Amino acid sequence: MLRDLGFRVHVAALPKELGLHIGKADAALLSVAPEQVEPWRARVLAQRSLPIFWWCDPLTFPSNECRMNTGIDGMIGPAMSAREVHCALLLGVNHYFQRTEWQQEREQLLSRLEERKWIDQAKRILSEIKRISEAEAYEFLRKQAMNERKRMVDVATSIVKVYQLLQDENQGGRKR
């Protein structure tokens, strides 16, 4: 059906065959039972990020219940017209781009949160050691980063790690 619509179709029946075709693919269409969708999806995404569709027909989906909790971008089936297939592919590709954008945004937010934790720890340490306010500690970190031409989080990380090393050394010295 897809070949008749002008699509190039490469078949990978075994996981090791996947690597042969994944570089040429614009999307992956999984024609497997529902319980196999997630393992095949993971195999595809381990090699390359692609929109993933599921081929839904009586052979791949014999029951009447739809209980799939997978990260597929769309479904295509043999009863669909050419227009419906094109629409499903377009919607699925849009879903894929939106999903990958959200994942990138999530990773950036988690990274910023992690950086914020290092900066907050460094501010607390500087406040404690130098007996200054957190605002003054933040200003100290900012100036130090500018002077060293480093990112503020890098300066903060260095301060926290050195402080932890000194703490560990002091605790080790007491145990002797």
N, C-alpha and C positions, 0 to 999 in steps of 0.2 A: 504494500500500500504506500509506504513512504517513498520507495523508489519510483513508483508511478507518479508521485507528486513532484519529482525532481530532486529529491534529497539523496545524498550519498550515504549509504548504509554500510557500516563495518560491523561485523559480528564477532563478539568475544564470548565464547561459551565457557571458557575457563579463566580463572583470575590471571594466570600467566600470559594469556593472549591479550589482556587488556592493555598492557604496555605497548603492544605493537600498533594499536589504533588510537590511543588517547591523544597523541600529538596532532593528529589530523582532525580531531573532532571539535565541533562547535557546541555540542551538547551530548549528553548521555541518555539513552532510552533503555530502561531496565525492563526486561520481559521476564520477570521472576515472580515466584509466589510472595505474598505479603511478608512472610517471615524472613525472606531473603533480601528484601529491599534495603534494609539498613546495612547489612554486611557488604553488599555490592556498592551501596552509596559510599560507604567508608573507603572501600578499595579505590573507587574513582577519585574521590577527593584527596586521597593520600598521594595520588600521582599528579592531579591537576584540578584546579577549581573550574568547574563547569556547571551550567544549568543541568539539572537532573529531572528527567521525566520518567513516569512509570507507564508501561504498556499494560492496560487493563482489559483483559478478555477472559472468557470462561476458563481457559487453561491456567492463567496466572491468578485469577481471582474466582475460585469456584463457589465460595459461599456468598450469601446475600448481605452479610454484615461487613461494614467498612470500619475496621478498627486499626487504622494505621496511624502511628505517631512517628512519622519520619520527616526528614528535611527535604522532601522532594519539591520541585518547583511547579509541577503540573502532571496531569494524567492525559493519556491519549488512548483511544480504543478503536477497534475495527468498525464500529458502527458510526463513527464520526465522518462527516463529509469533509472534502478538501478544505473548504472554508473554515469549518470548525477546527480542523487540525491546525491550520495557519493561525487562527485566533488563539488556540490553546498554547501553541509555541510562543507566540508573541507575549501573551500574558505571563507564561512561565519564565521567559527570559527577563521580562521586567521584574518579576518577583525575585529572580536570582540576583539581579543588580541591586535591588533594594535590600535583600538579605545580606549580601556581601558588604554593602555600604554600612548597614547597621552593625555588622560584625567589626568592621574597621573602626567605626565610631566607638563601639564598646571597648575595644582594645586601647584606643587612645584615652578614653576616660579612665580605664583601670590604670593605665600608665601614669596619668596625671595624679590620680589618687595616691598611687605608690610614691610618687615624687613628693606630694604634699606631706605624706607621713614622715619621710626623711627630713624635710624642712621643719616640720613641727617638732620632731625629736631634737634636732640641732638647736632650735630656738629654746627649748626647755633646758638643754644642757648648758648653753651659753648663759641663759638667765640665771641658772644655779651657780655656775662657776664665776661669772663676772658680776653677779648680783645686779643685773639690769632687768628692765622690763622686757616682755616679749616683743614689743614694738621696736625697742632698741636692738634686741637680738636679731630681729628680721633685717633691720637697717645694716647691722654689722655683716650679716650674711650677704646681703645685696652688694655692699661695697667690696667685700672680699672677693666675691665672684667677678665683679668688674675689674678689680686690680689684677686678678689671676687670669682674666679672660676665659673664664669657665662658666658653665651653667650653675645657677644657684643650687640646684639639686646635687651637683657633683661636689661642691664645697660642703654642703650639709652632710652628704654621705661620708665624706672624709672625716668630718668632725665627729660624727656618731661612731664611726668605726674605731677611731683613735681613742675616744672616750671609753668604748667597750673594752678595748685592749688594755687600757690602763686599769679599768675596774677589775678585769680578770686577773691582771698581774698583782694588783693589791690584795685580792682575795686569796690568790695562790701563795702570796708572801705570808699571810696571816696563818695559813694552815701549817706551814713548816715549823 
